[in-house]
Amino acid sequence: MSYGGDTPGSYRLAGVYTGRILKGEKPADLPVQQATKVELYINLKTAKTLGITIPLPLSGRADELIE
């Protein structure tokens, strides 16, 4: 299982920051931002190999199930 920030969203924010810096804003003046969306990935194949049963409600809430 992996639970973390939205990777494409983080890259998008980095691009916006880069654009603002290239337009002349000082990096020290830019606000610190955190990911607002988190994603849950569950690797069912690995869970099965380890003998772990993933509860149905948890797998239903996952953003991606890897089989």
N, C-alpha and C positions, 0 to 999 in steps of 0.2 A: 504494500500500500504506500501511496505517496500523497501527501497533502501539502499544497504550496500555492504560491501566487501564480497568477496567469502570466505565463512566459511571453506570449505575443503582446500582451498589454504592457508589460515592462519594457519591451523593445520599442513599442510605440511611444511611451513616455520619454524614453531616452532620446528618441528622434526629435520630439517636441522640444526637449531641453537643449539639444544641440542646435536646433534652429534658432531658439531664443538667444543663445550665446553668440551664434554667428551674426545675428542682427544687432549685437552690441550690448546686450544685458550682461551685468556682472554675475558670474556664477554664485558669488556669496549672497546675492540678493534674491536668488531663486528659492522658492519654498521646497522643503523636503516632502516628498510624496511617497505613499506606500500603496501597495497593491490593494485594490478594493474588492477584487474578485479572487477567490481561492478555488482550486480544483482538487478533486479526489480521484485518484486512479487506483484501481485494484487489479492486480495480476492474478487471475484465477488459476492459471496453470501452475504458478509457483506455490500458491496456497494449497492446491491439490497435492503437489509433490511433497509439501511439508506436513500434510495431513491436517490442515487447518480448514475448518468450515466457516465460510463467510455468511453471516446471517442475511436473509433476504432483504430486510429493511435497509441494511447498510449497502448492499450491492445495488439496491434500487435508487439510492441517493448518489451513487458514484457518477462522476462526469464521464468516465470511460472505463470499461471493463476489458482487460486484455485476456484473451482466451488462448 
